[in-house]
Amino acid sequence: IAVKAETIKIGNPGGFTTPYFATADALSLHLKLAPLFKRQIVVSELVLKTPSVHIEKNPAGKGNWEFTTQKSERSTPAETESAGKSMQFDIAKFSLSDGTL
């Protein structure tokens, strides 16, 4: 499976000074289909062109790189069972060009 995108922007939550956590001019992602059925994400190649990551802390001291997940109060038994299983994530080749941090 191939995914290509241009002008990628990941916004910051409220309370941070910069509007975006990360931006990139382009992203190219190639992943294998069959491993997805075994709860594995296998990326054969990930390319980011001109990425820029803006890390900062808000006035409360929380970093914009600290992500949290929220659990639903109304989970089905199937969702609860699958939530306990982990997924494997592998990247074979990762490249950046003209990036800033």
Gaussian input, Z-matrix of N, CA and C with variables (Angstrom, degrees):
# hf/3-21g

backbone

0 1
 N
 C     1     B1
 C     2     B2     1     A1
 N     3     B3     2     A2     1     D1
 C     4     B4     3     A3     2     D2
 C     5     B5     4     A4     3     D3
 N     6     B6     5     A5     4     D4
 C     7     B7     6     A6     5     D5
 C     8     B8     7     A7     6     D6
 N     9     B9     8     A8     7     D7
 C    10    B10     9     A9     8     D8
 C    11    B11    10    A10     9     D9
 N    12    B12    11    A11    10    D10
 C    13    B13    12    A12    11    D11
 C    14    B14    13    A13    12    D12
 N    15    B15    14    A14    13    D13
 C    16    B16    15    A15    14    D14
 C    17    B17    16    A16    15    D15
 N    18    B18    17    A17    16    D16
 C    19    B19    18    A18    17    D17
 C    20    B20    19    A19    18    D18
 N    21    B21    20    A20    19    D19
 C    22    B22    21    A21    20    D20
 C    23    B23    22    A22    21    D21
 N    24    B24    23    A23    22    D22
 C    25    B25    24    A24    23    D23
 C    26    B26    25    A25    24    D24
 N    27    B27    26    A26    25    D25
 C    28    B28    27    A27    26    D26
 C    29    B29    28    A28    27    D27
 N    30    B30    29    A29    28    D28
 C    31    B31    30    A30    29    D29
 C    32    B32    31    A31    30    D30
 N    33    B33    32    A32    31    D31
 C    34    B34    33    A33    32    D32
 C    35    B35    34    A34    33    D33
 N    36    B36    35    A35    34    D34
 C    37    B37    36    A36    35    D35
 C    38    B38    37    A37    36    D36
 N    39    B39    38    A38    37    D37
 C    40    B40    39    A39    38    D38
 C    41    B41    40    A40    39    D39
 N    42    B42    41    A41    40    D40
 C    43    B43    42    A42    41    D41
 C    44    B44    43    A43    42    D42
 N    45    B45    44    A44    43    D43
 C    46    B46    45    A45    44    D44
 C    47    B47    46    A46    45    D45
 N    48    B48    47    A47    46    D46
 C    49    B49    48    A48    47    D47
 C    50    B50    49    A49    48    D48
 N    51    B51    50    A50    49    D49
 C    52    B52    51    A51    50    D50
 C    53    B53    52    A52    51    D51
 N    54    B54    53    A53    52    D52
 C    55    B55    54    A54    53    D53
 C    56    B56    55    A55    54    D54
 N    57    B57    56    A56    55    D55
 C    58    B58    57    A57    56    D56
 C    59    B59    58    A58    57    D57
 N    60    B60    59    A59    58    D58
 C    61    B61    60    A60    59    D59
 C    62    B62    61    A61    60    D60
 N    63    B63    62    A62    61    D61
 C    64    B64    63    A63    62    D62
 C    65    B65    64    A64    63    D63
 N    66    B66    65    A65    64    D64
 C    67    B67    66    A66    65    D65
 C    68    B68    67    A67    66    D66
 N    69    B69    68    A68    67    D67
 C    70    B70    69    A69    68    D68
 C    71    B71    70    A70    69    D69
 N    72    B72    71    A71    70    D70
 C    73    B73    72    A72    71    D71
 C    74    B74    73    A73    72    D72
 N    75    B75    74    A74    73    D73
 C    76    B76    75    A75    74    D74
 C    77    B77    76    A76    75    D75
 N    78    B78    77    A77    76    D76
 C    79    B79    78    A78    77    D77
 C    80    B80    79    A79    78    D78
 N    81    B81    80    A80    79    D79
 C    82    B82    81    A81    80    D80
 C    83    B83    82    A82    81    D81
 N    84    B84    83    A83    82    D82
 C    85    B85    84    A84    83    D83
 C    86    B86    85    A85    84    D84
 N    87    B87    86    A86    85    D85
 C    88    B88    87    A87    86    D86
 C    89    B89    88    A88    87    D87
 N    90    B90    89    A89    88    D88
 C    91    B91    90    A90    89    D89
 C    92    B92    91    A91    90    D90
 N    93    B93    92    A92    91    D91
 C    94    B94    93    A93    92    D92
 C    95    B95    94    A94    93    D93
 N    96    B96    95    A95    94    D94
 C    97    B97    96    A96    95    D95
 C    98    B98    97    A97    96    D96
 N    99    B99    98    A98    97    D97
 C   100   B100    99    A99    98    D98
 C   101   B101   100   A100    99    D99
 N   102   B102   101   A101   100   D100
 C   103   B103   102   A102   101   D101
 C   104   B104   103   A103   102   D102
 N   105   B105   104   A104   103   D103
 C   106   B106   105   A105   104   D104
 C   107   B107   106   A106   105   D105
 N   108   B108   107   A107   106   D106
 C   109   B109   108   A108   107   D107
 C   110   B110   109   A109   108   D108
 N   111   B111   110   A110   109   D109
 C   112   B112   111   A111   110   D110
 C   113   B113   112   A112   111   D111
 N   114   B114   113   A113   112   D112
 C   115   B115   114   A114   113   D113
 C   116   B116   115   A115   114   D114
 N   117   B117   116   A116   115   D115
 C   118   B118   117   A117   116   D116
 C   119   B119   118   A118   117   D117
 N   120   B120   119   A119   118   D118
 C   121   B121   120   A120   119   D119
 C   122   B122   121   A121   120   D120
 N   123   B123   122   A122   121   D121
 C   124   B124   123   A123   122   D122
 C   125   B125   124   A124   123   D123
 N   126   B126   125   A125   124   D124
 C   127   B127   126   A126   125   D125
 C   128   B128   127   A127   126   D126
 N   129   B129   128   A128   127   D127
 C   130   B130   129   A129   128   D128
 C   131   B131   130   A130   129   D129
 N   132   B132   131   A131   130   D130
 C   133   B133   132   A132   131   D131
 C   134   B134   133   A133   132   D132
 N   135   B135   134   A134   133   D133
 C   136   B136   135   A135   134   D134
 C   137   B137   136   A136   135   D135
 N   138   B138   137   A137   136   D136
 C   139   B139   138   A138   137   D137
 C   140   B140   139   A139   138   D138
 N   141   B141   140   A140   139   D139
 C   142   B142   141   A141   140   D140
 C   143   B143   142   A142   141   D141
 N   144   B144   143   A143   142   D142
 C   145   B145   144   A144   143   D143
 C   146   B146   145   A145   144   D144
 N   147   B147   146   A146   145   D145
 C   148   B148   147   A147   146   D146
 C   149   B149   148   A148   147   D147
 N   150   B150   149   A149   148   D148
 C   151   B151   150   A150   149   D149
 C   152   B152   151   A151   150   D150
 N   153   B153   152   A152   151   D151
 C   154   B154   153   A153   152   D152
 C   155   B155   154   A154   153   D153
 N   156   B156   155   A155   154   D154
 C   157   B157   156   A156   155   D155
 C   158   B158   157   A157   156   D156
 N   159   B159   158   A158   157   D157
 C   160   B160   159   A159   158   D158
 C   161   B161   160   A160   159   D159
 N   162   B162   161   A161   160   D160
 C   163   B163   162   A162   161   D161
 C   164   B164   163   A163   162   D162
 N   165   B165   164   A164   163   D163
 C   166   B166   165   A165   164   D164
 C   167   B167   166   A166   165   D165
 N   168   B168   167   A167   166   D166
 C   169   B169   168   A168   167   D167
 C   170   B170   169   A169   168   D168
 N   171   B171   170   A170   169   D169
 C   172   B172   171   A171   170   D170
 C   173   B173   172   A172   171   D171
 N   174   B174   173   A173   172   D172
 C   175   B175   174   A174   173   D173
 C   176   B176   175   A175   174   D174
 N   177   B177   176   A176   175   D175
 C   178   B178   177   A177   176   D176
 C   179   B179   178   A178   177   D177
 N   180   B180   179   A179   178   D178
 C   181   B181   180   A180   179   D179
 C   182   B182   181   A181   180   D180
 N   183   B183   182   A182   181   D181
 C   184   B184   183   A183   182   D182
 C   185   B185   184   A184   183   D183
 N   186   B186   185   A185   184   D184
 C   187   B187   186   A186   185   D185
 C   188   B188   187   A187   186   D186
 N   189   B189   188   A188   187   D187
 C   190   B190   189   A189   188   D188
 C   191   B191   190   A190   189   D189
 N   192   B192   191   A191   190   D190
 C   193   B193   192   A192   191   D191
 C   194   B194   193   A193   192   D192
 N   195   B195   194   A194   193   D193
 C   196   B196   195   A195   194   D194
 C   197   B197   196   A196   195   D195
 N   198   B198   197   A197   196   D196
 C   199   B199   198   A198   197   D197
 C   200   B200   199   A199   198   D198
 N   201   B201   200   A200   199   D199
 C   202   B202   201   A201   200   D200
 C   203   B203   202   A202   201   D201
 N   204   B204   203   A203   202   D202
 C   205   B205   204   A204   203   D203
 C   206   B206   205   A205   204   D204
 N   207   B207   206   A206   205   D205
 C   208   B208   207   A207   206   D206
 C   209   B209   208   A208   207   D207
 N   210   B210   209   A209   208   D208
 C   211   B211   210   A210   209   D209
 C   212   B212   211   A211   210   D210
 N   213   B213   212   A212   211   D211
 C   214   B214   213   A213   212   D212
 C   215   B215   214   A214   213   D213
 N   216   B216   215   A215   214   D214
 C   217   B217   216   A216   215   D215
 C   218   B218   217   A217   216   D216
 N   219   B219   218   A218   217   D217
 C   220   B220   219   A219   218   D218
 C   221   B221   220   A220   219   D219
 N   222   B222   221   A221   220   D220
 C   223   B223   222   A222   221   D221
 C   224   B224   223   A223   222   D222
 N   225   B225   224   A224   223   D223
 C   226   B226   225   A225   224   D224
 C   227   B227   226   A226   225   D225
 N   228   B228   227   A227   226   D226
 C   229   B229   228   A228   227   D227
 C   230   B230   229   A229   228   D228
 N   231   B231   230   A230   229   D229
 C   232   B232   231   A231   230   D230
 C   233   B233   232   A232   231   D231
 N   234   B234   233   A233   232   D232
 C   235   B235   234   A234   233   D233
 C   236   B236   235   A235   234   D234
 N   237   B237   236   A236   235   D235
 C   238   B238   237   A237   236   D236
 C   239   B239   238   A238   237   D237
 N   240   B240   239   A239   238   D238
 C   241   B241   240   A240   239   D239
 C   242   B242   241   A241   240   D240
 N   243   B243   242   A242   241   D241
 C   244   B244   243   A243   242   D242
 C   245   B245   244   A244   243   D243
 N   246   B246   245   A245   244   D244
 C   247   B247   246   A246   245   D245
 C   248   B248   247   A247   246   D246
 N   249   B249   248   A248   247   D247
 C   250   B250   249   A249   248   D248
 C   251   B251   250   A250   249   D249
 N   252   B252   251   A251   250   D250
 C   253   B253   252   A252   251   D251
 C   254   B254   253   A253   252   D252
 N   255   B255   254   A254   253   D253
 C   256   B256   255   A255   254   D254
 C   257   B257   256   A256   255   D255
 N   258   B258   257   A257   256   D256
 C   259   B259   258   A258   257   D257
 C   260   B260   259   A259   258   D258
 N   261   B261   260   A260   259   D259
 C   262   B262   261   A261   260   D260
 C   263   B263   262   A262   261   D261
 N   264   B264   263   A263   262   D262
 C   265   B265   264   A264   263   D263
 C   266   B266   265   A265   264   D264
 N   267   B267   266   A266   265   D265
 C   268   B268   267   A267   266   D266
 C   269   B269   268   A268   267   D267
 N   270   B270   269   A269   268   D268
 C   271   B271   270   A270   269   D269
 C   272   B272   271   A271   270   D270
 N   273   B273   272   A272   271   D271
 C   274   B274   273   A273   272   D272
 C   275   B275   274   A274   273   D273
 N   276   B276   275   A275   274   D274
 C   277   B277   276   A276   275   D275
 C   278   B278   277   A277   276   D276
 N   279   B279   278   A278   277   D277
 C   280   B280   279   A279   278   D278
 C   281   B281   280   A280   279   D279
 N   282   B282   281   A281   280   D280
 C   283   B283   282   A282   281   D281
 C   284   B284   283   A283   282   D282
 N   285   B285   284   A284   283   D283
 C   286   B286   285   A285   284   D284
 C   287   B287   286   A286   285   D285
 N   288   B288   287   A287   286   D286
 C   289   B289   288   A288   287   D287
 C   290   B290   289   A289   288   D288
 N   291   B291   290   A290   289   D289
 C   292   B292   291   A291   290   D290
 C   293   B293   292   A292   291   D291
 N   294   B294   293   A293   292   D292
 C   295   B295   294   A294   293   D293
 C   296   B296   295   A295   294   D294
 N   297   B297   296   A296   295   D295
 C   298   B298   297   A297   296   D296
 C   299   B299   298   A298   297   D297
 N   300   B300   299   A299   298   D298
 C   301   B301   300   A300   299   D299
 C   302   B302   301   A301   300   D300

   B1=1.4480
   B2=1.5144
   B3=1.3217
   B4=1.4645
   B5=1.5215
   B6=1.3117
   B7=1.4616
   B8=1.5193
   B9=1.3146
   B10=1.4640
   B11=1.5136
   B12=1.3182
   B13=1.4610
   B14=1.5146
   B15=1.3225
   B16=1.4670
   B17=1.5212
   B18=1.3178
   B19=1.4609
   B20=1.5293
   B21=1.3225
   B22=1.4582
   B23=1.5243
   B24=1.3409
   B25=1.4632
   B26=1.5166
   B27=1.3424
   B28=1.4613
   B29=1.5190
   B30=1.3093
   B31=1.4595
   B32=1.5106
   B33=1.3228
   B34=1.4568
   B35=1.5210
   B36=1.3355
   B37=1.4612
   B38=1.5292
   B39=1.3041
   B40=1.4656
   B41=1.5168
   B42=1.3119
   B43=1.4608
   B44=1.5123
   B45=1.3271
   B46=1.4647
   B47=1.5229
   B48=1.3305
   B49=1.4667
   B50=1.5213
   B51=1.3256
   B52=1.4665
   B53=1.5313
   B54=1.3292
   B55=1.4693
   B56=1.5316
   B57=1.3480
   B58=1.4591
   B59=1.5181
   B60=1.3386
   B61=1.4584
   B62=1.5213
   B63=1.3259
   B64=1.4644
   B65=1.5292
   B66=1.3352
   B67=1.4588
   B68=1.5296
   B69=1.3166
   B70=1.4628
   B71=1.5174
   B72=1.3161
   B73=1.4599
   B74=1.5221
   B75=1.3267
   B76=1.4663
   B77=1.5179
   B78=1.3254
   B79=1.4536
   B80=1.5243
   B81=1.3126
   B82=1.4577
   B83=1.5224
   B84=1.3264
   B85=1.4528
   B86=1.5231
   B87=1.3256
   B88=1.4607
   B89=1.5199
   B90=1.3336
   B91=1.4519
   B92=1.5159
   B93=1.3411
   B94=1.4587
   B95=1.5302
   B96=1.3291
   B97=1.4526
   B98=1.5352
   B99=1.3090
   B100=1.4697
   B101=1.5317
   B102=1.3292
   B103=1.4681
   B104=1.5332
   B105=1.3324
   B106=1.4627
   B107=1.5257
   B108=1.3261
   B109=1.4557
   B110=1.5283
   B111=1.3255
   B112=1.4690
   B113=1.5305
   B114=1.3394
   B115=1.4690
   B116=1.5256
   B117=1.3353
   B118=1.4602
   B119=1.5237
   B120=1.3084
   B121=1.4582
   B122=1.5201
   B123=1.3149
   B124=1.4614
   B125=1.5264
   B126=1.3229
   B127=1.4588
   B128=1.5200
   B129=1.3299
   B130=1.4625
   B131=1.5209
   B132=1.3461
   B133=1.4638
   B134=1.5213
   B135=1.3266
   B136=1.4640
   B137=1.5207
   B138=1.3348
   B139=1.4599
   B140=1.5302
   B141=1.3324
   B142=1.4597
   B143=1.5195
   B144=1.3257
   B145=1.4625
   B146=1.5197
   B147=1.3165
   B148=1.4616
   B149=1.5328
   B150=1.3416
   B151=1.4644
   B152=1.5273
   B153=1.3191
   B154=1.4563
   B155=1.5312
   B156=1.3353
   B157=1.4620
   B158=1.5214
   B159=1.3323
   B160=1.4651
   B161=1.5251
   B162=1.3438
   B163=1.4607
   B164=1.5197
   B165=1.3282
   B166=1.4565
   B167=1.5229
   B168=1.3234
   B169=1.4592
   B170=1.5231
   B171=1.3411
   B172=1.4578
   B173=1.5313
   B174=1.3313
   B175=1.4727
   B176=1.5295
   B177=1.3356
   B178=1.4679
   B179=1.5290
   B180=1.3415
   B181=1.4541
   B182=1.5181
   B183=1.3297
   B184=1.4612
   B185=1.5256
   B186=1.3252
   B187=1.4539
   B188=1.5152
   B189=1.3238
   B190=1.4694
   B191=1.5231
   B192=1.3080
   B193=1.4591
   B194=1.5298
   B195=1.3291
   B196=1.4589
   B197=1.5284
   B198=1.3342
   B199=1.4602
   B200=1.5222
   B201=1.3101
   B202=1.4594
   B203=1.5218
   B204=1.3229
   B205=1.4585
   B206=1.5119
   B207=1.3173
   B208=1.4504
   B209=1.5196
   B210=1.3278
   B211=1.4581
   B212=1.5175
   B213=1.3056
   B214=1.4497
   B215=1.5254
   B216=1.3339
   B217=1.4585
   B218=1.5236
   B219=1.3362
   B220=1.4590
   B221=1.5250
   B222=1.3110
   B223=1.4555
   B224=1.5210
   B225=1.3262
   B226=1.4551
   B227=1.5230
   B228=1.3411
   B229=1.4737
   B230=1.5324
   B231=1.3375
   B232=1.4723
   B233=1.5225
   B234=1.3453
   B235=1.4671
   B236=1.5232
   B237=1.3178
   B238=1.4579
   B239=1.5182
   B240=1.3405
   B241=1.4646
   B242=1.5221
   B243=1.3404
   B244=1.4652
   B245=1.5227
   B246=1.3369
   B247=1.4647
   B248=1.5227
   B249=1.3352
   B250=1.4522
   B251=1.5121
   B252=1.3193
   B253=1.4573
   B254=1.5248
   B255=1.3037
   B256=1.4536
   B257=1.5259
   B258=1.3229
   B259=1.4527
   B260=1.5128
   B261=1.3092
   B262=1.4643
   B263=1.5131
   B264=1.3266
   B265=1.4630
   B266=1.5165
   B267=1.3364
   B268=1.4603
   B269=1.5297
   B270=1.3275
   B271=1.4657
   B272=1.5203
   B273=1.3310
   B274=1.4665
   B275=1.5224
   B276=1.3347
   B277=1.4741
   B278=1.5182
   B279=1.3388
   B280=1.4638
   B281=1.5187
   B282=1.3213
   B283=1.4546
   B284=1.5235
   B285=1.3235
   B286=1.4629
   B287=1.5181
   B288=1.3206
   B289=1.4645
   B290=1.5174
   B291=1.3443
   B292=1.4660
   B293=1.5302
   B294=1.3306
   B295=1.4548
   B296=1.5091
   B297=1.3540
   B298=1.4752
   B299=1.5158
   B300=1.3426
   B301=1.4471
   B302=1.5050
   A1=107.09
   A2=117.35
   A3=122.28
   A4=109.52
   A5=115.25
   A6=121.80
   A7=107.07
   A8=116.09
   A9=121.13
   A10=108.51
   A11=115.93
   A12=121.23
   A13=108.80
   A14=115.30
   A15=121.57
   A16=108.95
   A17=115.58
   A18=123.83
   A19=110.58
   A20=115.51
   A21=122.34
   A22=108.81
   A23=115.60
   A24=121.15
   A25=109.01
   A26=115.64
   A27=121.90
   A28=106.55
   A29=116.24
   A30=121.26
   A31=113.89
   A32=114.51
   A33=122.19
   A34=108.87
   A35=117.91
   A36=119.52
   A37=109.52
   A38=116.99
   A39=120.62
   A40=111.60
   A41=116.63
   A42=121.35
   A43=114.72
   A44=117.85
   A45=121.47
   A46=109.05
   A47=116.34
   A48=119.67
   A49=113.45
   A50=117.83
   A51=119.82
   A52=109.36
   A53=117.22
   A54=119.32
   A55=113.68
   A56=117.80
   A57=120.32
   A58=111.87
   A59=114.91
   A60=121.26
   A61=109.30
   A62=116.35
   A63=120.68
   A64=110.04
   A65=114.63
   A66=121.63
   A67=107.91
   A68=115.85
   A69=121.33
   A70=107.81
   A71=115.95
   A72=119.74
   A73=111.14
   A74=117.35
   A75=120.45
   A76=110.62
   A77=115.06
   A78=123.21
   A79=107.89
   A80=115.45
   A81=121.84
   A82=107.03
   A83=116.22
   A84=121.74
   A85=108.70
   A86=115.86
   A87=121.85
   A88=107.47
   A89=117.00
   A90=118.74
   A91=110.67
   A92=114.11
   A93=121.22
   A94=109.23
   A95=116.39
   A96=122.27
   A97=113.14
   A98=118.39
   A99=121.98
   A100=113.66
   A101=120.45
   A102=119.54
   A103=113.95
   A104=117.81
   A105=120.02
   A106=111.55
   A107=117.28
   A108=121.33
   A109=111.95
   A110=117.44
   A111=122.59
   A112=110.86
   A113=116.37
   A114=123.13
   A115=111.49
   A116=116.15
   A117=122.18
   A118=108.63
   A119=116.02
   A120=121.48
   A121=106.37
   A122=116.08
   A123=121.40
   A124=107.89
   A125=115.17
   A126=121.85
   A127=107.82
   A128=116.00
   A129=118.33
   A130=110.81
   A131=117.33
   A132=119.89
   A133=110.08
   A134=115.47
   A135=123.20
   A136=107.48
   A137=116.59
   A138=121.66
   A139=108.74
   A140=116.44
   A141=122.64
   A142=108.96
   A143=116.15
   A144=120.51
   A145=109.52
   A146=114.93
   A147=125.03
   A148=111.94
   A149=117.49
   A150=118.78
   A151=110.83
   A152=115.31
   A153=121.36
   A154=106.97
   A155=116.19
   A156=121.46
   A157=107.76
   A158=115.64
   A159=122.17
   A160=108.26
   A161=116.90
   A162=119.44
   A163=109.66
   A164=114.95
   A165=120.57
   A166=109.77
   A167=115.55
   A168=121.99
   A169=108.73
   A170=115.47
   A171=119.47
   A172=109.14
   A173=118.69
   A174=120.04
   A175=114.05
   A176=118.17
   A177=121.39
   A178=111.69
   A179=117.79
   A180=121.26
   A181=114.83
   A182=118.77
   A183=121.73
   A184=109.91
   A185=116.86
   A186=121.60
   A187=111.75
   A188=116.12
   A189=119.38
   A190=111.75
   A191=118.48
   A192=122.84
   A193=111.38
   A194=117.77
   A195=122.73
   A196=108.85
   A197=115.23
   A198=120.70
   A199=109.79
   A200=117.25
   A201=122.08
   A202=108.52
   A203=115.42
   A204=120.27
   A205=108.68
   A206=115.18
   A207=120.43
   A208=108.61
   A209=116.35
   A210=120.94
   A211=109.02
   A212=115.11
   A213=121.26
   A214=109.34
   A215=116.14
   A216=120.02
   A217=110.95
   A218=117.23
   A219=121.38
   A220=110.49
   A221=117.59
   A222=122.00
   A223=109.82
   A224=116.19
   A225=120.83
   A226=108.12
   A227=118.60
   A228=119.97
   A229=112.42
   A230=117.81
   A231=120.43
   A232=110.88
   A233=116.56
   A234=120.04
   A235=110.85
   A236=116.86
   A237=121.09
   A238=110.27
   A239=117.70
   A240=121.90
   A241=111.22
   A242=117.21
   A243=119.65
   A244=111.76
   A245=118.01
   A246=120.78
   A247=111.29
   A248=117.72
   A249=120.96
   A250=113.45
   A251=117.88
   A252=121.39
   A253=109.20
   A254=116.10
   A255=119.58
   A256=110.45
   A257=114.95
   A258=121.01
   A259=108.40
   A260=115.57
   A261=121.38
   A262=107.76
   A263=116.26
   A264=121.60
   A265=108.38
   A266=116.89
   A267=121.91
   A268=110.04
   A269=116.04
   A270=121.68
   A271=107.20
   A272=116.19
   A273=120.60
   A274=111.44
   A275=117.63
   A276=120.90
   A277=108.48
   A278=115.83
   A279=122.76
   A280=108.12
   A281=117.75
   A282=119.10
   A283=111.64
   A284=114.08
   A285=123.31
   A286=107.72
   A287=115.92
   A288=118.40
   A289=109.17
   A290=116.11
   A291=123.95
   A292=112.78
   A293=118.01
   A294=121.54
   A295=113.38
   A296=115.03
   A297=122.16
   A298=109.40
   A299=114.61
   A300=121.30
   A301=107.98
   D1=133.52
   D2=177.77
   D3=-118.20
   D4=134.75
   D5=177.20
   D6=-127.42
   D7=130.28
   D8=175.69
   D9=-130.16
   D10=137.55
   D11=179.81
   D12=-143.41
   D13=152.13
   D14=176.88
   D15=-124.42
   D16=154.59
   D17=178.87
   D18=52.65
   D19=66.76
   D20=-179.69
   D21=-89.60
   D22=133.34
   D23=178.12
   D24=-138.45
   D25=126.40
   D26=175.83
   D27=-112.04
   D28=113.54
   D29=-174.40
   D30=-74.26
   D31=155.76
   D32=173.35
   D33=-87.21
   D34=148.53
   D35=170.98
   D36=-68.05
   D37=168.42
   D38=176.77
   D39=-59.08
   D40=152.46
   D41=177.66
   D42=97.70
   D43=-3.91
   D44=177.52
   D45=-106.59
   D46=155.48
   D47=-174.59
   D48=-79.91
   D49=-30.74
   D50=179.91
   D51=-96.14
   D52=144.13
   D53=-178.30
   D54=-71.50
   D55=-23.46
   D56=-175.78
   D57=-124.91
   D58=138.18
   D59=172.32
   D60=-74.42
   D61=-42.38
   D62=-178.74
   D63=-151.43
   D64=150.07
   D65=174.68
   D66=-139.34
   D67=159.16
   D68=174.47
   D69=-155.59
   D70=146.26
   D71=177.55
   D72=-71.61
   D73=-34.86
   D74=-178.87
   D75=-156.51
   D76=152.77
   D77=176.91
   D78=-136.56
   D79=136.83
   D80=175.58
   D81=-130.51
   D82=127.39
   D83=-175.44
   D84=-133.79
   D85=128.60
   D86=176.41
   D87=-121.72
   D88=119.90
   D89=178.05
   D90=-130.22
   D91=157.22
   D92=-176.94
   D93=-88.25
   D94=136.58
   D95=-175.20
   D96=-76.05
   D97=-49.22
   D98=-173.42
   D99=-55.58
   D100=-43.31
   D101=-179.42
   D102=-61.36
   D103=-23.51
   D104=179.78
   D105=-59.43
   D106=-32.38
   D107=179.99
   D108=-72.35
   D109=-13.25
   D110=177.80
   D111=-109.34
   D112=21.89
   D113=179.83
   D114=60.01
   D115=38.86
   D116=177.06
   D117=-124.86
   D118=135.20
   D119=173.65
   D120=-108.96
   D121=112.53
   D122=-178.97
   D123=-115.17
   D124=108.63
   D125=179.68
   D126=-96.35
   D127=116.86
   D128=179.45
   D129=-79.46
   D130=-27.64
   D131=177.34
   D132=-158.67
   D133=135.04
   D134=175.06
   D135=-131.17
   D136=120.82
   D137=-178.30
   D138=-124.82
   D139=127.55
   D140=174.59
   D141=-116.39
   D142=127.62
   D143=177.83
   D144=-106.56
   D145=128.19
   D146=179.93
   D147=52.06
   D148=52.90
   D149=176.78
   D150=-76.50
   D151=149.68
   D152=176.97
   D153=-140.54
   D154=122.56
   D155=-179.97
   D156=-114.19
   D157=128.59
   D158=-177.86
   D159=-112.17
   D160=95.33
   D161=-179.79
   D162=-92.97
   D163=138.38
   D164=179.86
   D165=-161.49
   D166=166.89
   D167=175.02
   D168=-113.04
   D169=144.79
   D170=177.10
   D171=-83.51
   D172=174.86
   D173=-178.96
   D174=-57.90
   D175=-24.92
   D176=178.97
   D177=-82.02
   D178=-4.89
   D179=177.45
   D180=92.86
   D181=3.92
   D182=179.41
   D183=-87.36
   D184=132.50
   D185=179.02
   D186=-80.87
   D187=147.63
   D188=179.22
   D189=-73.52
   D190=-4.10
   D191=175.77
   D192=-94.27
   D193=-3.12
   D194=-179.73
   D195=-91.13
   D196=103.27
   D197=-177.83
   D198=-99.55
   D199=141.65
   D200=176.09
   D201=-125.57
   D202=154.78
   D203=175.80
   D204=-113.98
   D205=150.79
   D206=178.23
   D207=-111.87
   D208=131.92
   D209=177.64
   D210=-88.14
   D211=138.39
   D212=178.02
   D213=-74.04
   D214=139.74
   D215=177.83
   D216=-75.00
   D217=-19.31
   D218=-177.60
   D219=-113.53
   D220=66.07
   D221=179.00
   D222=-86.33
   D223=141.85
   D224=174.74
   D225=-82.80
   D226=161.38
   D227=177.96
   D228=-56.60
   D229=-38.43
   D230=179.41
   D231=-65.16
   D232=-39.48
   D233=178.62
   D234=-66.53
   D235=-40.34
   D236=179.85
   D237=-64.64
   D238=-41.57
   D239=179.69
   D240=-65.92
   D241=-44.62
   D242=-177.99
   D243=-73.80
   D244=-23.84
   D245=-179.78
   D246=-65.08
   D247=-28.05
   D248=-179.29
   D249=-80.09
   D250=-13.84
   D251=-178.98
   D252=-89.91
   D253=136.35
   D254=-179.49
   D255=-93.62
   D256=156.80
   D257=175.84
   D258=-106.03
   D259=146.85
   D260=176.17
   D261=-94.10
   D262=138.91
   D263=-177.92
   D264=-131.73
   D265=118.72
   D266=-179.51
   D267=-127.59
   D268=137.98
   D269=174.08
   D270=-121.46
   D271=119.35
   D272=-179.35
   D273=-79.51
   D274=-42.31
   D275=-177.45
   D276=-139.49
   D277=128.68
   D278=-179.33
   D279=-131.61
   D280=127.08
   D281=177.72
   D282=-138.15
   D283=145.76
   D284=177.64
   D285=-122.45
   D286=146.05
   D287=172.60
   D288=-135.01
   D289=131.43
   D290=176.96
   D291=57.02
   D292=47.93
   D293=-177.77
   D294=-96.45
   D295=161.38
   D296=175.64
   D297=-136.53
   D298=151.30
   D299=177.63
   D300=-132.10

